[in-house]
């Protein structure tokens, strides 16, 4: 995945969140091996979080055990967090769903 593809995908996510007024987010990232650079983290905070921060209350991410990917995902969510967003990281989908109550 290129940075441009990453950005385009995040824009699509934002459109869906706004259109359907979603307040929970489950991301299955076990096969995620894309490092999110600090620049991309800033881009997301500026372009994705703004305008949608009032919607999403809970985000659950099922993440790989690969350290660098895990850290980049956690840093990205930290960068995006607002006072309303509650984020948690899991090693399996069922625990994430239980936490989200879905």
C-alpha positions, 0 to 999 in steps of 0.5 A: 500500500502506498501513502496515497492509497492509505490516505484515500482509504482513510477518506472513504472511512470518514465518508462512511462514518459521517454518512451512517453516523457510526459511533463504534469502530472495529478494525481487524489489523492482524494482517496489517504490515503498513508502518504509519509514519508520524507524517501520516499520523499528523495527516490523519489527525488533521484530515480525518479526525477533524469533522468526525470526532463528535461521532466515534466513541469507541474504537477497538483494534485487533492488532498483530504482535509485530512490535513496529506495526503495533507501535505505529497503530497505537501512536496513530490512535493516540494522535487521533484521540479526542476527549470522547474517543475510547480506544482499546487494543486486542489480540483477538476479534471476540474480545474486541467485539465483547468490549464494543458490545457488538 
